[in-house]
Amino acid sequence: MRVRGGVKHARRRRKILDLTKGFKGKRKNCYRIAKQSLLKALRHHFVSRKLRKRQMRRLWIIRIGAAVRPYGFNYSRFMGALRRANVALNRKVLAELAIRDPAAFEKVVEVAKKA
Protein backbone atom coordinates (compact mmCIF):
# COMPACT_ATOMS: atom_id res chain seq x y z
CA MET A 1 0.00 0.00 0.00
CA ARG A 2 1.33 3.45 -0.92
CA VAL A 3 1.13 6.26 1.66
CA ARG A 4 0.51 9.60 0.02
CA GLY A 5 1.35 11.75 3.08
CA GLY A 6 -1.99 13.50 3.08
CA VAL A 7 -1.62 15.56 6.25
CA LYS A 8 1.91 16.80 5.56
CA HIS A 9 1.05 17.48 1.93
CA ALA A 10 -2.05 19.46 2.85
CA ARG A 11 -0.25 21.43 5.58
CA ARG A 12 2.54 22.44 3.22
CA ARG A 13 0.04 23.70 0.66
CA ARG A 14 -2.15 25.38 3.28
CA LYS A 15 0.89 27.34 4.53
CA ILE A 16 1.50 28.76 1.03
CA LEU A 17 -2.18 29.54 0.50
CA ASP A 18 -2.39 31.27 3.90
CA LEU A 19 0.52 33.53 2.95
CA THR A 20 -1.16 34.50 -0.34
CA LYS A 21 -4.42 35.41 1.40
CA GLY A 22 -4.80 38.96 0.08
CA PHE A 23 -3.73 38.26 -3.50
CA LYS A 24 -6.12 38.68 -6.47
CA GLY A 25 -7.72 35.99 -8.59
CA LYS A 26 -6.14 32.54 -8.78
CA ARG A 27 -3.04 33.88 -7.06
CA LYS A 28 -4.76 33.31 -3.72
CA ASN A 29 -6.39 29.90 -4.16
CA CYS A 30 -4.66 27.94 -6.94
CA TYR A 31 -1.58 26.36 -5.35
CA ARG A 32 0.76 26.39 -8.37
CA ILE A 33 0.05 30.02 -9.22
CA ALA A 34 -0.01 31.05 -5.54
CA LYS A 35 3.43 29.52 -4.99
CA GLN A 36 4.93 31.45 -7.93
CA SER A 37 3.26 34.68 -6.80
CA LEU A 38 4.47 34.22 -3.24
CA LEU A 39 8.08 33.64 -4.32
CA LYS A 40 8.02 36.81 -6.42
CA ALA A 41 6.33 38.78 -3.64
CA LEU A 42 8.94 37.67 -1.11
CA ARG A 43 11.72 38.66 -3.53
CA HIS A 44 10.17 42.12 -3.94
CA HIS A 45 9.79 42.38 -0.17
CA PHE A 46 13.49 41.63 0.36
CA VAL A 47 14.60 44.18 -2.24
CA SER A 48 12.21 46.82 -0.88
CA ARG A 49 13.71 46.58 2.59
CA LYS A 50 17.09 47.53 1.09
CA LEU A 51 15.56 50.29 -1.05
CA ARG A 52 13.79 51.84 1.93
CA LYS A 53 17.14 52.44 3.64
CA ARG A 54 18.48 54.22 0.53
CA GLN A 55 15.37 56.34 0.16
CA MET A 56 15.38 57.39 3.81
CA ARG A 57 19.02 58.46 3.57
CA ARG A 58 18.20 60.54 0.46
CA LEU A 59 15.29 62.17 2.30
CA TRP A 60 17.48 63.04 5.31
CA ILE A 61 20.11 64.59 3.02
CA ILE A 62 17.46 66.70 1.25
CA ARG A 63 16.02 67.88 4.58
CA ILE A 64 19.43 68.80 6.00
CA GLY A 65 20.35 70.64 2.80
CA ALA A 66 17.12 72.64 2.90
CA ALA A 67 17.58 73.42 6.60
CA VAL A 68 21.16 74.76 6.29
CA ARG A 69 20.59 76.89 3.18
CA PRO A 70 19.26 79.91 5.18
CA TYR A 71 22.50 79.89 7.19
CA GLY A 72 24.66 80.24 4.07
CA PHE A 73 25.71 76.60 3.88
CA ASN A 74 25.07 73.88 1.38
CA TYR A 75 24.81 70.24 2.42
CA SER A 76 28.35 69.13 1.59
CA ARG A 77 30.06 72.13 3.20
CA PHE A 78 27.90 71.73 6.30
CA MET A 79 28.74 68.03 6.67
CA GLY A 80 32.44 68.77 6.10
CA ALA A 81 32.35 71.47 8.77
CA LEU A 82 30.66 69.08 11.22
CA ARG A 83 33.35 66.49 10.56
CA ARG A 84 36.08 69.09 11.24
CA ALA A 85 34.29 70.12 14.45
CA ASN A 86 34.13 66.44 15.56
CA VAL A 87 30.34 66.50 15.84
CA ALA A 88 29.21 62.87 15.64
CA LEU A 89 25.53 63.30 14.74
CA ASN A 90 24.21 61.12 11.96
CA ARG A 91 21.97 62.30 9.12
CA LYS A 92 18.81 60.90 10.69
CA VAL A 93 19.31 62.86 13.91
CA LEU A 94 20.27 66.04 12.05
CA ALA A 95 17.14 65.84 9.88
CA GLU A 96 14.95 65.28 12.94
CA LEU A 97 16.57 68.25 14.72
CA ALA A 98 16.01 70.45 11.69
CA ILE A 99 12.30 69.62 11.67
CA ARG A 100 11.39 69.23 15.35
CA ASP A 101 13.85 71.51 17.18
CA PRO A 102 15.09 74.41 15.00
CA ALA A 103 16.76 76.13 17.97
CA ALA A 104 18.98 73.12 18.68
CA PHE A 105 19.71 72.75 14.96
CA GLU A 106 20.78 76.40 14.86
CA LYS A 107 23.29 75.71 17.63
CA VAL A 108 24.69 72.79 15.63
CA VAL A 109 25.04 75.13 12.64
CA GLU A 110 26.92 77.66 14.82
CA VAL A 111 29.33 74.92 15.90
CA ALA A 112 29.87 74.04 12.25
CA LYS A 113 30.47 77.69 11.34
CA LYS A 114 33.20 77.99 13.96
CA ALA A 115 34.94 74.98 12.47
C-alpha positions in Angstrom: 0.0 0.0 0.0 1.3 3.5 -0.9 1.1 6.3 1.7 0.5 9.6 0.0 1.4 11.8 3.1 -2.0 13.5 3.1 -1.6 15.6 6.3 1.9 16.8 5.6 1.1 17.5 1.9 -2.1 19.5 2.9 -0.3 21.4 5.6 2.5 22.4 3.2 0.0 23.7 0.7 -2.1 25.4 3.3 0.9 27.3 4.5 1.5 28.8 1.0 -2.2 29.5 0.5 -2.4 31.3 3.9 0.5 33.5 2.9 -1.2 34.5 -0.3 -4.4 35.4 1.4 -4.8 39.0 0.1 -3.7 38.3 -3.5 -6.1 38.7 -6.5 -7.7 36.0 -8.6 -6.1 32.5 -8.8 -3.0 33.9 -7.1 -4.8 33.3 -3.7 -6.4 29.9 -4.2 -4.7 27.9 -6.9 -1.6 26.4 -5.3 0.8 26.4 -8.4 0.1 30.0 -9.2 0.0 31.0 -5.5 3.4 29.5 -5.0 4.9 31.4 -7.9 3.3 34.7 -6.8 4.5 34.2 -3.2 8.1 33.6 -4.3 8.0 36.8 -6.4 6.3 38.8 -3.6 8.9 37.7 -1.1 11.7 38.7 -3.5 10.2 42.1 -3.9 9.8 42.4 -0.2 13.5 41.6 0.4 14.6 44.2 -2.2 12.2 46.8 -0.9 13.7 46.6 2.6 17.1 47.5 1.1 15.6 50.3 -1.1 13.8 51.8 1.9 17.1 52.4 3.6 18.5 54.2 0.5 15.4 56.3 0.2 15.4 57.4 3.8 19.0 58.5 3.6 18.2 60.5 0.5 15.3 62.2 2.3 17.5 63.0 5.3 20.1 64.6 3.0 17.5 66.7 1.3 16.0 67.9 4.6 19.4 68.8 6.0 20.4 70.6 2.8 17.1 72.6 2.9 17.6 73.4 6.6 21.2 74.8 6.3 20.6 76.9 3.2 19.3 79.9 5.2 22.5 79.9 7.2 24.7 80.2 4.1 25.7 76.6 3.9 25.1 73.9 1.4 24.8 70.2 2.4 28.4 69.1 1.6 30.1 72.1 3.2 27.9 71.7 6.3 28.7 68.0 6.7 32.4 68.8 6.1 32.3 71.5 8.8 30.7 69.1 11.2 33.4 66.5 10.6 36.1 69.1 11.2 34.3 70.1 14.4 34.1 66.4 15.6 30.3 66.5 15.8 29.2 62.9 15.6 25.5 63.3 14.7 24.2 61.1 12.0 22.0 62.3 9.1 18.8 60.9 10.7 19.3 62.9 13.9 20.3 66.0 12.1 17.1 65.8 9.9 14.9 65.3 12.9 16.6 68.2 14.7 16.0 70.5 11.7 12.3 69.6 11.7 11.4 69.2 15.4 13.8 71.5 17.2 15.1 74.4 15.0 16.8 76.1 18.0 19.0 73.1 18.7 19.7 72.8 15.0 20.8 76.4 14.9 23.3 75.7 17.6 24.7 72.8 15.6 25.0 75.1 12.6 26.9 77.7 14.8 29.3 74.9 15.9 29.9 74.0 12.3 30.5 77.7 11.3 33.2 78.0 14.0 34.9 75.0 12.5 
